Amino acid sequence: MDIADVIQAVAAWRGQPIHAEPVSGGLTNRSFRVQAGDRAYFVSIPGERSELLAIPRADEIQNTMAAAETGVSPRVLDHLQSSGVMIVEFLNGRTLSQADMHRPGMAERLGTAVRRLHTARPFANAFDLFRLTESYRALLASDKVAPPAGFDGYLPRLVEMRAAVEAHPLPRRPCSNDLVPQNLIDDGQRLWIVDFGYSGNNDPCSELGNACCEAGFSPAEAEALAVAYFGRAEARALARMSLYAIMSDVAWSLWSVIQEHISTLDVDFRAYGGGRWDRARGLLDSETVQTWMMQARG
């Protein structure tokens, strides 16, 4: 489906002057700003063959609606159930970059926004980085596509990490699971969270670890994030966040190999995924990961 098909399908837009323009920045979907009469809308159209990325589109719609009820995400104004297309409020704000995440107070603002998101009613599905990694690895194997260099040699380490983070799990909360800076919009007062394609009920430390990974937070910034979310920064929580941060790189490096073969977006997924895998491998080989696993189990 393309944007012209969407415009034809939305009954509320009929008879109004329409102008559509692409919005850049996404790595999975095609996005557009649509001006219909005097109102602006944000339209998200699933990318080609994105069902292979384990995105449950029906659940995504329900989860986005639930997130909007907390006031941390824009309202869903319409959707096309059969195609997974969503039309939401267009936010007048600035899409953040990784550099923005290191501004004073940003870790605290993100922690507050995530905590608010996690008050949403339960999402329609569960999410787990370890299961997602297994799913992506199986898909690559079935298509006889090689994973990142040396990946299978690290599978025993991933088993160890999983046992460590699952030794003291936290109650699952409705999570974005994809807190890249490009999914954060600052309107000058509120920090908004958008794009719930990978959302699902998950351990809060997984969400916070993903946020640290995507923002490139330093240990001090990760601690500030934990304090904003939990009220304090305990060693076990920080260790679990760190292990989940590694898993974000692991999972999305496999995701990048899949995207390299299916996506029509103008993105160098080989370079993107390669950088993430190199970063993950460096930590998987380090003594630091052993310390984090000990602290997570303790």
Long-range contacts (C-beta under 8 A, 24 or more apart in sequence): 1-45, 1-80, 1-83, 1-85, 2-45, 3-30, 3-32, 3-34, 3-43, 3-45, 6-32, 6-34, 6-43, 6-45, 6-80, 6-85, 6-87, 7-34, 9-80, 9-85, 10-36, 10-78, 10-87, 12-36, 12-77, 12-78, 25-95, 25-182, 26-182, 26-195, 26-265, 27-180, 27-259, 27-265, 27-267, 27-272, 28-53, 28-55, 28-197, 28-259, 28-263, 28-265, 29-195, 29-197, 30-265, 33-90, 34-87, 40-90, 41-77, 41-87, 41-88, 41-89, 41-90, 42-74, 42-87, 42-88, 42-89, 42-90, 42-91, 43-85, 43-86, 43-87, 44-85, 44-86, 44-88, 44-195, 45-83, 45-85, 46-83, 46-84, 46-85, 47-262, 47-263, 47-264, 47-265, 48-262, 48-263, 48-264, 49-262, 50-262, 52-139, 52-258, 52-262, 53-255, 53-258, 53-259, 54-132, 54-135, 54-136, 55-84, 55-197, 55-198, 56-124, 56-125, 57-83, 57-84, 58-84, 58-124, 59-123, 59-124, 59-125, 59-199, 59-200, 60-84, 60-86, 60-196, 60-197, 60-199, 61-86, 62-123, 62-124, 63-123, 63-124, 63-125, 63-174, 63-196, 63-199, 63-200, 64-88, 64-196, 64-199, 66-120, 66-121, 66-122, 66-123, 66-174, 67-117, 67-120, 67-174, 67-176, 67-193, 67-196, 67-199, 69-120, 69-121, 70-116, 70-117, 70-119, 70-120, 71-116, 71-190, 72-113, 72-116, 72-117, 72-190, 72-191, 72-192, 72-193, 73-117, 73-192, 73-193, 73-194, 73-196, 74-192, 74-194, 88-194, 91-185, 91-187, 91-192, 91-194, 92-187, 93-185, 93-186, 93-187, 93-188, 93-192, 94-185, 94-186, 94-187, 95-181, 95-182, 95-184, 95-185, 96-181, 96-182, 96-184, 96-185, 96-186, 97-181, 97-182, 98-181, 98-214, 98-215, 98-216, 100-181, 100-186, 101-181, 101-215, 101-216, 101-217, 101-221, 102-215, 102-216, 102-217, 102-221, 106-215, 107-215, 107-217, 107-221, 107-222, 107-224, 107-225, 107-228, 108-224, 108-225, 108-227, 108-228, 109-191, 109-228, 110-179, 110-184, 110-191, 110-211, 110-215, 110-225, 110-228, 111-208, 111-224, 111-225, 111-226, 111-227, 111-228, 111-229, 112-191, 112-228, 112-229, 113-184, 113-190, 113-191, 113-192, 113-193, 114-176, 114-179, 114-193, 114-204, 114-207, 114-208, 114-211, 114-229, 115-228, 115-229, 117-174, 117-175, 117-176, 117-193, 118-173, 118-174, 118-175, 118-204, 118-207, 120-174, 121-174, 122-174, 122-201, 123-174, 123-175, 123-199, 123-200, 123-201, 124-200, 125-199, 125-200, 125-201, 126-172, 126-200, 126-201, 126-202, 127-175, 127-177, 127-198, 127-199, 127-200, 127-201, 127-202, 127-206, 128-202, 128-206, 129-177, 129-206, 129-210, 129-244, 129-247, 129-248, 129-250, 129-251, 130-158, 130-162, 130-247, 132-251, 133-158, 133-247, 133-250, 133-251, 133-254, 136-251, 136-254, 136-255, 136-258, 137-254, 139-258, 140-254, 140-257, 140-258, 143-261, 145-257, 145-258, 145-261, 146-257, 147-254, 147-257, 148-253, 148-254, 148-257, 148-273, 148-274, 148-277, 149-277, 150-281, 151-253, 151-254, 151-277, 154-250, 154-281, 154-284, 157-284, 157-289, 158-247, 158-250, 160-293, 161-243, 161-246, 161-247, 161-289, 161-293, 163-297, 164-239, 164-240, 164-243, 164-292, 164-293, 164-294, 164-296, 164-297, 165-203, 165-205, 165-206, 165-240, 165-243, 165-244, 165-296, 167-296, 167-297, 168-236, 168-240, 168-296, 168-297, 169-203, 170-203, 170-204, 170-205, 172-201, 172-202, 172-203, 173-201, 173-202, 173-203, 173-204, 173-207, 174-199, 174-200, 174-201, 175-199, 175-200, 175-201, 175-202, 175-204, 175-206, 175-207, 176-207, 177-202, 177-206, 177-207, 177-210, 178-210, 178-214, 179-207, 179-210, 179-211, 179-214, 179-215, 180-214, 181-214, 181-215, 203-240, 203-244, 204-229, 205-237, 205-240, 205-241, 205-244, 206-244, 206-247, 208-241, 208-244, 209-240, 209-241, 209-242, 209-243, 209-244, 209-245, 209-246, 209-247, 209-248, 210-244, 210-245, 210-248, 212-241, 212-242, 212-245, 213-245, 213-246, 213-248, 213-249, 214-248, 235-295, 235-298, 236-295, 236-296, 236-298, 238-295, 239-291, 239-292, 239-293, 239-294, 239-295, 239-296, 240-292, 240-296, 242-292, 243-289, 243-292, 243-293, 243-296, 246-280, 246-283, 246-284, 246-289, 249-276, 249-277, 249-279, 249-280, 250-277, 250-280, 252-276, 253-277, 253-280
